[in-house]
Amino acid sequence: MRLPDPTRTPPDLDEWVRQVVRWHFHPRTGSPYWLRKARHLGFDPLQDIQGFVDLARFPDVSSEWRDIPAVDLVPRGSGQGAA
């Protein structure tokens, strides 16, 4: 699974959101943080986030990021994070 390069062909915003959400929440490519967080969101990001306006469903989690290892935010699909 690869994200499109937005510098080459500007993607449709809703399609871009769907692809980014799939990237971060798919078990094979997702980041450990978001894969854990998905269990407690009260909705299924892979099914329920269909475009930009749906991003409002996510809670503000910025304060949580102060206390977690940065590697937990790195998507597995990037090849840079923990396995």
C-alpha positions as protocol buffer text, in pm:
chain_id: "A"
residue {
  index: 1
  type: MET
  ca { x: 0 y: 0 z: 0 }
}
residue {
  index: 2
  type: ARG
  ca { x: 149 y: 333 z: -106 }
}
residue {
  index: 3
  type: LEU
  ca { x: 20 y: 683 z: -64 }
}
residue {
  index: 4
  type: PRO
  ca { x: 11 y: 896 z: -379 }
}
residue {
  index: 5
  type: ASP
  ca { x: 271 y: 1168 z: -413 }
}
residue {
  index: 6
  type: PRO
  ca { x: 72 y: 1493 z: -365 }
}
residue {
  index: 7
  type: THR
  ca { x: 349 y: 1695 z: -531 }
}
residue {
  index: 8
  type: ARG
  ca { x: 292 y: 1524 z: -866 }
}
residue {
  index: 9
  type: THR
  ca { x: -83 y: 1515 z: -915 }
}
residue {
  index: 10
  type: PRO
  ca { x: -297 y: 1691 z: -657 }
}
residue {
  index: 11
  type: PRO
  ca { x: -537 y: 1425 z: -528 }
}
residue {
  index: 12
  type: ASP
  ca { x: -903 y: 1473 z: -457 }
}
residue {
  index: 13
  type: LEU
  ca { x: -912 y: 1583 z: -91 }
}
residue {
  index: 14
  type: ASP
  ca { x: -1166 y: 1320 z: 18 }
}
residue {
  index: 15
  type: GLU
  ca { x: -977 y: 1044 z: -162 }
}
residue {
  index: 16
  type: TRP
  ca { x: -652 y: 1163 z: -2 }
}
residue {
  index: 17
  type: VAL
  ca { x: -813 y: 1147 z: 345 }
}
residue {
  index: 18
  type: ARG
  ca { x: -940 y: 793 z: 279 }
}
residue {
  index: 19
  type: GLN
  ca { x: -594 y: 680 z: 171 }
}
residue {
  index: 20
  type: VAL
  ca { x: -417 y: 841 z: 466 }
}
residue {
  index: 21
  type: VAL
  ca { x: -668 y: 690 z: 711 }
}
residue {
  index: 22
  type: ARG
  ca { x: -624 y: 348 z: 551 }
}
residue {
  index: 23
  type: TRP
  ca { x: -247 y: 387 z: 580 }
}
residue {
  index: 24
  type: HIS
  ca { x: -254 y: 472 z: 951 }
}
residue {
  index: 25
  type: PHE
  ca { x: -526 y: 225 z: 1054 }
}
residue {
  index: 26
  type: HIS
  ca { x: -455 y: -81 z: 839 }
}
residue {
  index: 27
  type: PRO
  ca { x: -294 y: -355 z: 1054 }
}
residue {
  index: 28
  type: ARG
  ca { x: -11 y: -403 z: 804 }
}
residue {
  index: 29
  type: THR
  ca { x: 85 y: -37 z: 758 }
}
residue {
  index: 30
  type: GLY
  ca { x: -62 y: 147 z: 1056 }
}
residue {
  index: 31
  type: SER
  ca { x: 119 y: 311 z: 1341 }
}
residue {
  index: 32
  type: PRO
  ca { x: 110 y: 137 z: 1678 }
}
residue {
  index: 33
  type: TYR
  ca { x: -48 y: 442 z: 1839 }
}
residue {
  index: 34
  type: TRP
  ca { x: -339 y: 469 z: 1594 }
}
residue {
  index: 35
  type: LEU
  ca { x: -397 y: 93 z: 1583 }
}
residue {
  index: 36
  type: ARG
  ca { x: -438 y: 95 z: 1964 }
}
residue {
  index: 37
  type: LYS
  ca { x: -642 y: 415 z: 1959 }
}
residue {
  index: 38
  type: ALA
  ca { x: -886 y: 275 z: 1702 }
}
residue {
  index: 39
  type: ARG
  ca { x: -1020 y: 28 z: 1959 }
}
residue {
  index: 40
  type: HIS
  ca { x: -1148 y: 316 z: 2175 }
}
residue {
  index: 41
  type: LEU
  ca { x: -1276 y: 568 z: 1921 }
}
residue {
  index: 42
  type: GLY
  ca { x: -1637 y: 451 z: 1911 }
}
residue {
  index: 43
  type: PHE
  ca { x: -1627 y: 426 z: 1531 }
}
residue {
  index: 44
  type: ASP
  ca { x: -1429 y: 233 z: 1271 }
}
residue {
  index: 45
  type: PRO
  ca { x: -1193 y: 471 z: 1090 }
}
residue {
  index: 46
  type: LEU
  ca { x: -1154 y: 230 z: 798 }
}
residue {
  index: 47
  type: GLN
  ca { x: -1529 y: 223 z: 738 }
}
residue {
  index: 48
  type: ASP
  ca { x: -1656 y: 552 z: 874 }
}
residue {
  index: 49
  type: ILE
  ca { x: -1403 y: 809 z: 755 }
}
residue {
  index: 50
  type: GLN
  ca { x: -1501 y: 874 z: 396 }
}
residue {
  index: 51
  type: GLY
  ca { x: -1371 y: 1227 z: 350 }
}
residue {
  index: 52
  type: PHE
  ca { x: -1237 y: 1547 z: 497 }
}
residue {
  index: 53
  type: VAL
  ca { x: -1549 y: 1640 z: 695 }
}
residue {
  index: 54
  type: ASP
  ca { x: -1539 y: 1304 z: 874 }
}
residue {
  index: 55
  type: LEU
  ca { x: -1206 y: 1392 z: 1035 }
}
residue {
  index: 56
  type: ALA
  ca { x: -1408 y: 1592 z: 1290 }
}
residue {
  index: 57
  type: ARG
  ca { x: -1503 y: 1256 z: 1444 }
}
residue {
  index: 58
  type: PHE
  ca { x: -1152 y: 1217 z: 1584 }
}
residue {
  index: 59
  type: PRO
  ca { x: -1091 y: 1355 z: 1932 }
}
residue {
  index: 60
  type: ASP
  ca { x: -807 y: 1596 z: 2002 }
}
residue {
  index: 61
  type: VAL
  ca { x: -526 y: 1362 z: 2104 }
}
residue {
  index: 62
  type: SER
  ca { x: -240 y: 1611 z: 2095 }
}
residue {
  index: 63
  type: SER
  ca { x: -192 y: 1604 z: 2472 }
}
residue {
  index: 64
  type: GLU
  ca { x: -142 y: 1224 z: 2460 }
}
residue {
  index: 65
  type: TRP
  ca { x: 149 y: 1264 z: 2220 }
}
residue {
  index: 66
  type: ARG
  ca { x: 360 y: 1428 z: 2490 }
}
residue {
  index: 67
  type: ASP
  ca { x: 390 y: 1101 z: 2681 }
}
residue {
  index: 68
  type: ILE
  ca { x: 427 y: 830 z: 2416 }
}
residue {
  index: 69
  type: PRO
  ca { x: 742 y: 716 z: 2236 }
}
residue {
  index: 70
  type: ALA
  ca { x: 767 y: 893 z: 1900 }
}
residue {
  index: 71
  type: VAL
  ca { x: 821 y: 557 z: 1731 }
}
residue {
  index: 72
  type: ASP
  ca { x: 460 y: 468 z: 1818 }
}
residue {
  index: 73
  type: LEU
  ca { x: 345 y: 737 z: 1572 }
}
residue {
  index: 74
  type: VAL
  ca { x: 548 y: 602 z: 1282 }
}
residue {
  index: 75
  type: PRO
  ca { x: 341 y: 389 z: 1042 }
}
residue {
  index: 76
  type: ARG
  ca { x: 470 y: 32 z: 1007 }
}
residue {
  index: 77
  type: GLY
  ca { x: 439 y: 68 z: 630 }
}
residue {
  index: 78
  type: SER
  ca { x: 709 y: 333 z: 630 }
}
residue {
  index: 79
  type: GLY
  ca { x: 971 y: 77 z: 728 }
}
residue {
  index: 80
  type: GLN
  ca { x: 1105 y: 324 z: 985 }
}
residue {
  index: 81
  type: GLY
  ca { x: 914 y: 230 z: 1300 }
}
residue {
  index: 82
  type: ALA
  ca { x: 906 y: -64 z: 1533 }
}
residue {
  index: 83
  type: ALA
  ca { x: 777 y: -391 z: 1391 }
}
